[in-house]
Amino acid sequence: MADWTIKTLTCGIIEVKKEQLTTGLDVGADLTVPYLGFYITDGKHKIVCDTGINAKYIVDGKAWAGCAAQGGEDWVKKSLEEAGVAPDEIEMVIYTHLHNDHAGNCHLFPDALHVFQDDEWKELLDPLPSMMIRGDFDQSLIPQLKELKCMKVVGDVKLFDGFELIHTPGHTAGSQCLLVNTKQGVYNLTGDTIHILPIAFPEMTELILMDGKKMPITPAPKHWGPAVPSSLVYDHYAWYRSIYRIKSMFRDPAFYLPGHETSIVGKTYG
């Protein structure tokens, strides 16, 4: 099986309340989390997973839920440069989902093939009012994506040796995880199906922050079950099924690379 290398890309930051990510826990605690993307290569293929937030979604220094945020294409370009690759070298862009903080800089990759779930495209075309109120989807992405080379997938898809997508609805209808084989094992790039590790591992008692410092956190009571949903789940039944599936495949948190996980900033895997 092919061995890939994964490099995290820091595409911006946002200051949130931890309770927004682990509902009901550590109420009032402030947490700065990254907008993450990933550069993935096997030495031949050059692929990006998620493109971060576009600066136009940050108004007066604030993004989702009125939270202070920074980001934009300059962050993405700098992260790619640090990873040793230019945007025009990228042949494929994978989207864990099409929220504006994951698909906001699709325009940086005009020559790439852009890959997302068909269910996600349909949700972007016709979002529910609650999605529009929260501003999760930005429909100005629709004409941009229509100008790009796109491939809509349905369900689980193996794209390359050691490189496959699994459909994990719940956060959105078309959320998907990217499973990537490396010399150390298979990593799961979870997108926002799991924003941060304590969502999937609610017994955790501390977070490793972006600066490497440790923050004590409250573990969830056992009767809450195997995961704690964020405040950003569209379909809880589908989300829990996706969590059950993921956790049956990946039991070690070391092989999870969540979409806003603080402990993996600046890391390389493989």
Backbone as CSV, one residue per row, in Angstrom:
resi,resn,N_x,N_y,N_z,CA_x,CA_y,CA_z,C_x,C_y,C_z
1,MET,0.837,-1.195,0.000,0.000,0.000,0.000,0.877,1.251,0.000
2,ALA,0.468,2.256,-0.747,1.237,3.496,-0.835,1.297,4.197,0.513
3,ASP,2.423,4.827,0.779,2.607,5.623,1.993,2.576,7.102,1.633
4,TRP,1.715,7.823,2.311,1.542,9.244,2.082,2.125,10.043,3.248
5,THR,2.379,11.322,3.005,2.775,12.264,4.045,1.700,13.341,4.159
6,ILE,1.365,13.686,5.383,0.324,14.677,5.656,0.944,15.847,6.416
7,LYS,0.768,17.046,5.907,1.236,18.246,6.598,0.037,19.137,6.899
8,THR,-0.081,19.583,8.138,-1.192,20.469,8.485,-0.931,21.874,7.944
9,LEU,-1.994,22.520,7.508,-1.951,23.893,7.013,-2.811,24.751,7.935
10,THR,-2.234,25.793,8.494,-3.009,26.692,9.338,-3.557,27.813,8.459
11,CYS,-4.873,27.782,8.249,-5.527,28.707,7.319,-6.199,29.872,8.035
12,GLY,-5.984,29.989,9.336,-6.567,31.061,10.126,-6.831,30.585,11.539
13,ILE,-7.419,31.452,12.346,-7.787,31.110,13.719,-9.120,31.757,14.057
14,ILE,-9.822,31.167,15.024,-11.073,31.733,15.521,-11.157,31.496,17.020
15,GLU,-11.655,32.486,17.723,-11.809,32.399,19.171,-13.252,32.013,19.485
16,VAL,-13.430,30.856,20.111,-14.766,30.337,20.400,-14.904,30.063,21.890
17,LYS,-16.110,29.760,22.305,-16.351,29.213,23.626,-16.270,27.691,23.523
18,LYS,-15.578,27.068,24.439,-15.424,25.615,24.340,-16.776,24.909,24.326
19,GLU,-17.754,25.453,25.012,-19.072,24.822,25.062,-19.733,24.780,23.685
20,GLN,-19.278,25.632,22.744,-19.811,25.568,21.383,-19.340,24.306,20.665
21,LEU,-18.207,23.766,21.115,-17.643,22.573,20.491,-17.942,21.307,21.271
22,THR,-18.004,21.395,22.588,-18.397,20.249,23.418,-19.566,20.715,24.269
23,THR,-20.749,20.572,23.736,-21.956,21.140,24.316,-22.111,20.760,25.784
24,GLY,-22.288,21.786,26.630,-22.554,21.555,28.046,-21.337,21.398,28.922
25,LEU,-20.151,21.449,28.354,-18.925,21.258,29.130,-18.075,22.529,29.115
26,ASP,-17.492,22.858,30.264,-16.596,24.008,30.400,-17.261,25.290,29.916
27,VAL,-18.467,25.527,30.449,-19.247,26.706,30.058,-18.472,27.976,30.406
28,GLY,-18.352,28.855,29.421,-17.672,30.126,29.616,-16.196,30.118,29.294
29,ALA,-15.597,28.938,29.113,-14.158,28.855,28.835,-13.866,29.295,27.400
30,ASP,-12.863,30.142,27.249,-12.450,30.607,25.929,-11.445,29.649,25.307
31,LEU,-11.517,29.500,23.985,-10.623,28.585,23.289,-10.322,29.140,21.899
32,THR,-9.057,29.259,21.559,-8.658,29.652,20.211,-8.336,28.394,19.412
33,VAL,-9.028,28.210,18.306,-8.823,27.022,17.480,-8.439,27.445,16.069
34,PRO,-7.740,26.564,15.341,-7.327,26.897,13.970,-8.391,26.528,12.942
35,TYR,-8.371,27.229,11.839,-8.992,26.749,10.610,-7.922,25.901,9.925
36,LEU,-8.158,24.608,9.817,-7.115,23.723,9.301,-7.392,23.246,7.880
37,GLY,-6.312,23.123,7.137,-6.295,22.386,5.887,-5.141,21.398,5.966
38,PHE,-4.972,20.591,4.931,-3.903,19.584,4.923,-3.316,19.477,3.521
39,TYR,-1.998,19.351,3.472,-1.305,19.042,2.226,-0.857,17.591,2.307
40,ILE,-1.217,16.810,1.286,-0.995,15.365,1.310,-0.291,14.955,0.021
41,THR,0.792,14.199,0.167,1.530,13.771,-1.026,2.134,12.392,-0.809
42,ASP,2.254,11.655,-1.897,2.980,10.383,-1.891,4.267,10.507,-2.700
43,GLY,4.659,11.750,-3.005,5.820,12.006,-3.832,5.481,12.176,-5.295
44,LYS,4.285,11.753,-5.656,3.813,11.882,-7.036,2.599,12.796,-7.101
45,HIS,1.579,12.454,-6.333,0.364,13.253,-6.293,0.490,14.350,-5.239
46,LYS,-0.097,15.512,-5.530,-0.082,16.639,-4.601,-1.520,17.082,-4.383
47,ILE,-1.994,16.913,-3.168,-3.412,17.053,-2.854,-3.590,17.956,-1.638
48,VAL,-4.641,18.749,-1.658,-5.029,19.573,-0.506,-6.386,19.090,-0.013
49,CYS,-6.530,19.020,1.294,-7.829,18.751,1.910,-8.260,20.007,2.660
50,ASP,-9.338,20.620,2.221,-9.938,21.831,2.791,-9.061,23.055,2.550
51,THR,-9.724,24.201,2.338,-9.022,25.405,1.899,-9.193,26.595,2.835
52,GLY,-9.779,26.387,4.007,-9.872,27.457,4.986,-10.942,28.485,4.674
53,ILE,-10.960,29.525,5.507,-11.973,30.578,5.398,-11.492,31.695,4.484
54,ASN,-12.401,32.232,3.693,-12.093,33.391,2.869,-12.227,34.650,3.718
55,ALA,-11.371,35.613,3.474,-11.375,36.840,4.273,-12.712,37.573,4.212
56,LYS,-13.489,37.369,3.143,-14.763,38.091,3.039,-15.778,37.623,4.079
57,TYR,-15.541,36.435,4.661,-16.452,35.932,5.686,-16.104,36.475,7.072
58,ILE,-15.022,37.230,7.160,-14.620,37.837,8.423,-14.945,39.322,8.337
59,VAL,-15.983,39.740,9.057,-16.480,41.103,8.991,-16.176,41.806,10.313
60,ASP,-15.467,42.923,10.241,-15.070,43.659,11.442,-14.341,42.740,12.424
61,GLY,-13.513,41.867,11.862,-12.712,40.978,12.695,-13.468,39.824,13.303
62,LYS,-14.707,39.572,12.845,-15.516,38.515,13.426,-16.078,37.604,12.339
63,ALA,-16.171,36.320,12.675,-16.713,35.334,11.735,-17.936,34.657,12.371
64,TRP,-18.003,33.320,12.251,-19.162,32.575,12.740,-19.499,32.935,14.188
65,ALA,-20.802,33.148,14.468,-21.318,33.403,15.810,-20.726,34.660,16.450
66,GLY,-20.240,35.567,15.620,-19.666,36.795,16.140,-18.340,36.609,16.839
67,CYS,-17.652,35.507,16.536,-16.373,35.196,17.182,-15.225,35.898,16.457
68,ALA,-14.279,36.418,17.226,-13.098,37.043,16.643,-12.332,36.017,15.813
69,ALA,-11.913,36.429,14.625,-11.272,35.474,13.712,-10.275,36.169,12.807
70,GLN,-9.349,35.373,12.301,-8.395,35.810,11.287,-8.291,34.688,10.252
71,GLY,-8.005,35.070,9.024,-7.853,34.054,7.992,-7.952,34.663,6.614
72,GLY,-7.900,33.826,5.614,-7.969,34.285,4.242,-6.902,33.634,3.387
73,GLU,-6.878,34.012,2.112,-5.996,33.334,1.163,-4.518,33.540,1.474
74,ASP,-4.165,34.651,2.106,-2.758,34.856,2.447,-2.277,33.803,3.449
75,TRP,-3.143,33.422,4.370,-2.800,32.363,5.324,-2.570,31.040,4.593
76,VAL,-3.444,30.751,3.637,-3.336,29.493,2.891,-2.049,29.473,2.069
77,LYS,-1.769,30.559,1.368,-0.556,30.635,0.549,0.704,30.482,1.398
78,LYS,0.709,31.127,2.562,1.874,31.031,3.445,2.050,29.604,3.949
79,SER,0.962,28.956,4.331,1.052,27.581,4.829,1.533,26.627,3.747
80,LEU,1.051,26.820,2.524,1.507,25.987,1.412,2.989,26.215,1.130
81,GLU,3.412,27.478,1.193,4.821,27.784,0.977,5.680,27.091,2.033
82,GLU,5.230,27.116,3.280,5.966,26.454,4.350,5.994,24.943,4.150
83,ALA,4.958,24.414,3.491,4.911,22.986,3.192,5.726,22.627,1.951
84,GLY,6.214,23.637,1.232,7.059,23.397,0.069,6.318,23.141,-1.214
85,VAL,5.111,23.721,-1.357,4.331,23.497,-2.563,3.594,24.785,-2.922
86,ALA,3.366,24.987,-4.218,2.635,26.155,-4.699,1.213,25.763,-5.077
87,PRO,0.258,26.696,-5.004,-1.126,26.369,-5.352,-1.292,25.754,-6.733
88,ASP,-0.500,26.223,-7.722,-0.676,25.707,-9.080,-0.104,24.304,-9.269
89,GLU,0.547,23.760,-8.232,1.034,22.382,-8.285,-0.012,21.382,-7.789
90,ILE,-1.064,21.886,-7.146,-2.066,21.001,-6.537,-2.963,20.422,-7.625
91,GLU,-3.070,19.099,-7.655,-3.879,18.454,-8.695,-5.284,18.115,-8.233
92,MET,-5.488,18.043,-6.905,-6.804,17.670,-6.394,-7.043,18.374,-5.064
93,VAL,-8.274,18.850,-4.876,-8.702,19.423,-3.601,-9.891,18.614,-3.089
94,ILE,-9.743,18.066,-1.892,-10.811,17.306,-1.247,-11.504,18.220,-0.236
95,TYR,-12.814,18.194,-0.194,-13.557,18.972,0.793,-14.252,18.030,1.768
96,THR,-13.921,18.167,3.048,-14.641,17.374,4.046,-16.102,17.801,4.094
97,HIS,-16.347,19.062,3.771,-17.697,19.601,3.585,-17.541,20.996,3.001
98,LEU,-18.650,21.629,2.643,-18.586,22.883,1.904,-18.950,24.109,2.738
99,HIS,-18.819,24.032,4.047,-18.996,25.232,4.859,-17.945,26.277,4.478
100,ASN,-18.274,27.541,4.750,-17.424,28.610,4.241,-16.030,28.633,4.843
101,ASP,-15.826,27.966,5.995,-14.480,27.952,6.582,-13.652,26.759,6.138
102,HIS,-14.202,25.953,5.227,-13.465,24.810,4.684,-13.323,24.886,3.163
103,ALA,-14.219,25.631,2.538,-14.196,25.735,1.075,-13.971,27.170,0.601
104,GLY,-13.608,28.066,1.512,-13.589,29.485,1.215,-12.532,29.954,0.234
105,ASN,-11.502,29.146,0.009,-10.425,29.567,-0.893,-10.245,28.598,-2.059
106,CYS,-11.363,28.054,-2.521,-11.308,27.124,-3.653,-10.706,27.779,-4.892
107,HIS,-10.848,29.096,-5.009,-10.376,29.813,-6.200,-8.859,29.789,-6.345
108,LEU,-8.141,29.444,-5.271,-6.677,29.398,-5.340,-6.167,28.226,-6.169
109,PHE,-7.067,27.304,-6.531,-6.646,26.067,-7.194,-7.437,25.868,-8.488
110,PRO,-7.276,26.768,-9.459,-8.094,26.709,-10.677,-7.795,25.512,-11.564
111,ASP,-6.628,24.896,-11.416,-6.266,23.773,-12.276,-6.541,22.415,-11.632
112,ALA,-6.981,22.422,-10.377,-7.173,21.173,-9.636,-8.564,20.586,-9.886
113,LEU,-8.688,19.307,-9.570,-9.993,18.647,-9.535,-10.534,18.782,-8.114
114,HIS,-11.757,19.301,-7.976,-12.353,19.574,-6.670,-13.385,18.495,-6.360
115,VAL,-13.223,17.843,-5.217,-13.985,16.628,-4.915,-14.817,16.813,-3.648
116,PHE,-16.115,16.553,-3.752,-17.015,16.645,-2.600,-18.205,15.717,-2.825
117,GLN,-18.945,15.460,-1.768,-20.102,14.579,-1.852,-21.256,15.266,-2.588
118,ASP,-21.989,14.498,-3.368,-23.172,15.013,-4.059,-24.192,15.557,-3.066
119,ASP,-24.361,14.879,-1.924,-25.296,15.363,-0.903,-24.899,16.744,-0.388
120,GLU,-23.601,16.998,-0.326,-23.126,18.293,0.156,-23.440,19.392,-0.855
121,TRP,-23.257,19.089,-2.115,-23.574,20.054,-3.167,-25.060,20.419,-3.122
122,LYS,-25.911,19.424,-2.947,-27.355,19.687,-2.907,-27.726,20.524,-1.697
123,GLU,-27.044,20.306,-0.574,-27.325,21.099,0.619,-26.854,22.541,0.435
124,LEU,-25.731,22.736,-0.244,-25.269,24.081,-0.553,-26.254,24.799,-1.476
125,LEU,-26.825,24.085,-2.433,-27.773,24.688,-3.366,-29.074,25.087,-2.691
126,ASP,-29.500,24.298,-1.690,-30.806,24.541,-1.071,-30.721,24.360,0.445
127,PRO,-29.988,25.237,1.130,-29.840,25.100,2.575,-31.135,25.455,3.310
128,LEU,-31.293,24.884,4.489,-32.423,25.234,5.348,-32.245,26.655,5.888
129,PRO,-33.340,27.298,6.281,-33.227,28.654,6.830,-32.249,28.754,7.994
130,SER,-32.217,27.747,8.860,-31.306,27.796,10.010,-29.856,27.829,9.568
131,MET,-29.551,27.172,8.470,-28.183,27.178,7.953,-27.822,28.556,7.413
132,MET,-28.787,29.228,6.823,-28.543,30.551,6.279,-28.414,31.580,7.400
133,ILE,-29.220,31.429,8.450,-29.145,32.350,9.583,-27.768,32.275,10.223
134,ARG,-27.277,31.059,10.383,-25.965,30.887,11.006,-24.833,31.238,10.056
135,GLY,-25.127,31.280,8.777,-24.103,31.640,7.800,-23.104,30.530,7.523
136,ASP,-23.512,29.269,7.762,-22.584,28.155,7.544,-22.229,28.000,6.069
137,PHE,-23.248,28.064,5.224,-23.037,27.957,3.784,-23.075,29.356,3.167
138,ASP,-22.176,29.591,2.252,-22.184,30.834,1.490,-22.434,30.470,0.038
139,GLN,-23.589,30.889,-0.484,-23.964,30.461,-1.828,-23.195,31.179,-2.928
140,SER,-22.361,32.158,-2.576,-21.495,32.742,-3.607,-20.428,31.739,-4.046
141,LEU,-20.276,30.647,-3.300,-19.368,29.574,-3.725,-19.904,28.810,-4.937
142,ILE,-21.206,28.843,-5.127,-21.817,28.033,-6.190,-21.263,28.400,-7.566
143,PRO,-21.300,29.679,-7.984,-20.736,29.995,-9.312,-19.236,29.756,-9.383
144,GLN,-18.532,29.940,-8.250,-17.088,29.674,-8.258,-16.824,28.201,-8.540
145,LEU,-17.532,27.332,-7.834,-17.319,25.897,-8.026,-17.763,25.444,-9.419
146,LYS,-18.796,26.081,-9.948,-19.257,25.723,-11.287,-18.215,26.046,-12.352
147,GLU,-17.338,26.991,-12.063,-16.276,27.346,-12.998,-15.067,26.418,-12.879
148,LEU,-15.016,25.638,-11.801,-13.886,24.746,-11.563,-14.205,23.332,-12.037
149,LYS,-13.173,22.523,-12.161,-13.371,21.109,-12.488,-13.747,20.396,-11.204
150,CYS,-14.955,19.880,-11.147,-15.458,19.258,-9.921,-15.839,17.800,-10.170
151,MET,-15.694,17.005,-9.139,-16.151,15.616,-9.168,-17.006,15.372,-7.931
152,LYS,-18.290,15.110,-8.163,-19.188,14.779,-7.062,-19.129,13.278,-6.839
153,VAL,-18.973,12.885,-5.594,-18.918,11.470,-5.263,-20.139,11.109,-4.421
154,VAL,-20.440,9.825,-4.383,-21.585,9.332,-3.619,-21.111,8.218,-2.703
155,GLY,-21.116,8.490,-1.406,-20.716,7.471,-0.444,-19.208,7.317,-0.355
156,ASP,-18.777,6.091,-0.066,-17.360,5.802,0.139,-16.668,5.602,-1.213
157,VAL,-15.483,6.199,-1.343,-14.774,6.143,-2.618,-13.279,6.002,-2.360
158,LYS,-12.636,5.044,-3.024,-11.180,4.931,-3.004,-10.639,5.707,-4.190
159,LEU,-9.862,6.750,-3.924,-9.349,7.613,-4.978,-7.978,7.180,-5.466
160,PHE,-7.116,6.755,-4.532,-5.779,6.266,-4.846,-5.459,5.133,-3.877
161,ASP,-4.382,4.442,-4.132,-3.921,3.427,-3.200,-3.607,4.088,-1.858
162,GLY,-4.231,3.598,-0.790,-4.000,4.160,0.533,-4.635,5.506,0.766
163,PHE,-5.677,5.836,-0.005,-6.255,7.180,0.038,-7.736,7.059,-0.326
164,GLU,-8.619,7.166,0.676,-10.037,6.963,0.392,-10.928,7.875,1.219
165,LEU,-12.140,8.081,0.723,-13.143,8.893,1.390,-14.206,7.989,1.993
166,ILE,-14.706,8.372,3.176,-15.887,7.711,3.721,-16.925,8.777,4.056
167,HIS,-18.160,8.497,3.700,-19.265,9.427,3.914,-19.680,9.377,5.381
168,THR,-19.653,10.527,6.061,-19.983,10.576,7.495,-20.964,11.718,7.752
169,PRO,-22.207,11.576,7.339,-23.178,12.664,7.493,-23.508,12.946,8.950
170,GLY,-24.062,14.123,9.160,-24.482,14.517,10.499,-24.181,15.982,10.734
171,HIS,-22.913,16.325,10.721,-22.548,17.750,10.788,-23.187,18.461,9.602
172,THR,-23.039,17.886,8.428,-23.786,18.267,7.237,-24.178,16.979,6.524
173,ALA,-25.060,17.091,5.542,-25.522,15.893,4.832,-24.400,15.209,4.072
174,GLY,-23.469,16.013,3.573,-22.394,15.455,2.755,-21.035,15.483,3.411
175,SER,-20.991,15.530,4.731,-19.693,15.473,5.407,-18.993,14.163,5.068
176,GLN,-17.676,14.243,4.929,-16.902,13.047,4.651,-15.552,13.134,5.348
177,CYS,-15.000,11.970,5.650,-13.663,11.872,6.231,-12.709,11.343,5.167
178,LEU,-11.464,11.731,5.288,-10.418,11.273,4.374,-9.483,10.355,5.144
179,LEU,-9.347,9.119,4.681,-8.478,8.132,5.312,-7.201,8.023,4.495
180,VAL,-6.065,8.266,5.152,-4.786,8.352,4.451,-3.781,7.418,5.112
181,ASN,-3.210,6.528,4.307,-2.204,5.600,4.828,-0.819,6.246,4.843
182,THR,-0.126,6.104,5.972,1.246,6.590,6.117,2.101,5.458,6.678
183,LYS,3.387,5.721,6.824,4.275,4.722,7.424,3.907,4.421,8.869
184,GLN,3.258,5.377,9.526,2.866,5.180,10.918,1.505,4.503,11.074
185,GLY,0.751,4.427,9.983,-0.593,3.866,10.031,-1.560,4.750,9.280
186,VAL,-2.847,4.436,9.369,-3.883,5.179,8.652,-4.409,6.294,9.551
187,TYR,-4.393,7.517,9.019,-4.941,8.670,9.732,-6.313,9.020,9.169
188,ASN,-7.164,9.543,10.056,-8.503,9.971,9.674,-8.582,11.492,9.752
189,LEU,-8.694,12.146,8.599,-8.915,13.584,8.544,-10.424,13.786,8.619
190,THR,-10.898,14.198,9.790,-12.319,14.095,10.100,-13.153,15.285,9.669
191,GLY,-12.514,16.395,9.236,-13.305,17.593,9.005,-14.027,17.985,10.284
192,ASP,-15.265,18.453,10.143,-16.021,18.884,11.317,-17.012,17.837,11.799
193,THR,-16.914,16.628,11.279,-17.619,15.535,11.947,-17.108,15.450,13.379
194,ILE,-15.808,15.738,13.538,-15.190,15.862,14.860,-14.324,17.117,14.811
195,HIS,-14.796,18.209,15.408,-14.046,19.468,15.366,-12.730,19.364,16.137
196,ILE,-12.822,18.853,17.366,-11.665,18.694,18.252,-11.764,17.335,18.924
197,LEU,-10.645,16.825,19.406,-10.594,15.457,19.931,-11.582,15.165,21.061
198,PRO,-11.821,16.088,22.010,-12.737,15.739,23.107,-14.166,15.447,22.668
199,ILE,-14.527,15.816,21.445,-15.842,15.431,20.933,-15.932,13.915,20.810
200,ALA,-14.896,13.304,20.258,-14.893,11.853,20.053,-14.359,11.084,21.260
201,PHE,-13.617,11.788,22.114,-13.033,11.163,23.293,-13.402,11.989,24.524
202,PRO,-14.668,11.904,24.942,-15.176,12.791,25.997,-14.591,12.521,27.378
203,GLU,-13.788,11.463,27.514,-13.124,11.197,28.783,-11.858,12.030,28.961
204,MET,-11.459,12.783,27.942,-10.233,13.575,28.024,-10.308,14.606,29.144
205,THR,-9.172,14.862,29.784,-9.112,15.805,30.901,-8.245,17.027,30.607
206,GLU,-7.613,17.068,29.434,-6.831,18.240,29.071,-6.731,18.372,27.564
207,LEU,-6.543,19.603,27.128,-6.296,19.913,25.727,-4.871,20.429,25.577
208,ILE,-4.230,20.069,24.479,-2.969,20.691,24.111,-3.303,21.831,23.160
209,LEU,-2.982,23.048,23.564,-3.351,24.227,22.804,-2.382,24.463,21.644
210,MET,-2.680,25.468,20.833,-1.868,25.739,19.653,-0.433,26.097,20.004
211,ASP,-0.234,26.699,21.177,1.128,27.067,21.591,1.826,25.963,22.381
212,GLY,1.194,24.791,22.472,1.788,23.663,23.172,1.451,23.594,24.646
213,LYS,0.836,24.651,25.192,0.447,24.623,26.598,-0.753,23.703,26.797
214,LYS,-0.948,23.260,28.040,-2.051,22.351,28.350,-3.161,23.095,29.081
215,MET,-4.386,22.780,28.712,-5.560,23.392,29.319,-6.411,22.303,29.952
216,PRO,-6.646,22.341,31.258,-7.520,21.347,31.887,-8.951,21.499,31.371
217,ILE,-9.606,20.379,31.096,-10.991,20.400,30.645,-11.801,19.382,31.444
218,THR,-13.104,19.531,31.382,-14.005,18.667,32.137,-14.400,17.452,31.310
219,PRO,-14.148,16.237,31.794,-14.622,15.054,31.069,-16.137,14.937,31.166
220,ALA,-16.740,14.371,30.155,-18.191,14.201,30.154,-18.587,13.038,31.058
221,PRO,-19.743,13.101,31.706,-20.235,11.959,32.469,-20.377,10.730,31.563
222,LYS,-20.130,9.563,32.105,-20.145,8.344,31.296,-21.486,8.112,30.611
223,HIS,-22.578,8.517,31.280,-23.889,8.232,30.689,-24.181,9.114,29.469
224,TRP,-23.297,10.081,29.170,-23.455,10.872,27.959,-23.085,10.071,26.714
225,GLY,-22.439,8.932,26.903,-22.130,8.090,25.762,-20.732,8.286,25.213
226,PRO,-20.473,7.733,24.026,-19.110,7.687,23.478,-18.641,8.962,22.800
227,ALA,-19.487,9.982,22.733,-19.109,11.221,22.065,-20.014,12.344,22.547
228,VAL,-19.518,13.570,22.411,-20.284,14.761,22.796,-20.452,15.634,21.556
229,PRO,-21.663,15.828,21.067,-21.836,16.615,19.847,-21.555,18.086,20.077
230,SER,-21.090,18.742,19.036,-20.937,20.190,19.073,-22.300,20.837,18.857
231,SER,-22.321,22.158,18.902,-23.559,22.897,18.622,-23.800,23.015,17.123
232,LEU,-22.983,22.347,16.319,-23.008,22.499,14.863,-23.317,21.170,14.175
233,VAL,-24.353,20.497,14.650,-24.763,19.227,14.054,-26.157,19.405,13.458
234,TYR,-26.296,19.143,12.165,-27.592,19.285,11.507,-28.518,18.104,11.803
235,ASP,-27.965,16.895,11.833,-28.760,15.671,11.984,-28.090,14.801,13.041
236,HIS,-28.635,14.814,14.254,-27.996,14.092,15.352,-28.031,12.582,15.161
237,TYR,-29.104,12.044,14.603,-29.153,10.598,14.371,-28.046,10.176,13.409
238,ALA,-27.923,10.911,12.307,-26.883,10.578,11.331,-25.493,10.780,11.941
239,TRP,-25.330,11.846,12.741,-24.014,12.127,13.334,-23.585,11.000,14.266
240,TYR,-24.484,10.539,15.119,-24.099,9.456,16.027,-23.757,8.183,15.257
241,ARG,-24.492,7.884,14.182,-24.134,6.712,13.377,-22.744,6.871,12.779
242,SER,-22.432,8.077,12.327,-21.094,8.331,11.784,-20.026,8.179,12.865
243,ILE,-20.308,8.668,14.056,-19.364,8.526,15.166,-19.146,7.063,15.510
244,TYR,-20.228,6.285,15.581,-20.080,4.852,15.876,-19.194,4.191,14.832
245,ARG,-19.400,4.572,13.578,-18.599,3.984,12.502,-17.131,4.360,12.648
246,ILE,-16.867,5.653,12.839,-15.485,6.120,12.935,-14.771,5.476,14.113
247,LYS,-15.439,5.443,15.260,-14.773,4.939,16.457,-14.562,3.428,16.411
248,SER,-15.343,2.732,15.607,-15.094,1.300,15.424,-13.876,1.063,14.539
249,MET,-13.530,2.048,13.717,-12.389,1.928,12.809,-11.112,2.501,13.415
250,PHE,-11.264,3.563,14.225,-10.112,4.271,14.791,-10.301,4.389,16.302
251,ARG,-9.573,3.586,17.034,-9.737,3.567,18.493,-8.682,4.387,19.212
252,ASP,-7.627,4.756,18.516,-6.529,5.510,19.111,-6.642,6.971,18.681
253,PRO,-6.801,7.912,19.623,-6.933,9.323,19.235,-5.733,9.865,18.482
254,ALA,-4.589,9.199,18.563,-3.392,9.670,17.868,-3.567,9.647,16.347
255,PHE,-4.547,8.884,15.859,-4.743,8.765,14.411,-5.946,9.573,13.917
256,TYR,-6.401,10.498,14.743,-7.450,11.435,14.347,-6.815,12.797,14.054
257,LEU,-7.198,13.388,12.933,-6.768,14.743,12.589,-8.021,15.584,12.352
258,PRO,-8.644,16.097,13.437,-9.897,16.849,13.317,-9.722,18.216,12.674
259,GLY,-10.829,18.764,12.206,-10.803,19.979,11.402,-10.403,21.248,12.118
260,HIS,-10.465,21.249,13.465,-10.078,22.436,14.225,-9.253,22.049,15.455
261,GLU,-8.582,20.937,15.387,-7.832,20.422,16.539,-6.583,21.248,16.813
262,THR,-6.467,21.728,18.033,-5.362,22.611,18.399,-4.018,21.891,18.481
263,SER,-4.010,20.622,18.866,-2.752,19.926,19.150,-1.985,19.535,17.898
264,ILE,-2.586,19.629,16.711,-1.914,19.134,15.510,-1.367,20.266,14.643
265,VAL,-1.482,21.501,15.093,-0.996,22.643,14.312,0.504,22.513,14.099
266,GLY,0.920,22.688,12.844,2.337,22.648,12.506,2.950,21.268,12.430
267,LYS,2.128,20.235,12.503,2.658,18.868,12.547,2.693,18.236,11.150
268,THR,3.592,17.253,11.011,3.688,16.424,9.811,3.544,14.980,10.217
269,TYR,2.790,14.216,9.422,2.537,12.805,9.718,2.958,11.962,8.514
270,GLY,3.733,10.928,8.792,4.133,10.027,7.726,5.581,10.158,7.330
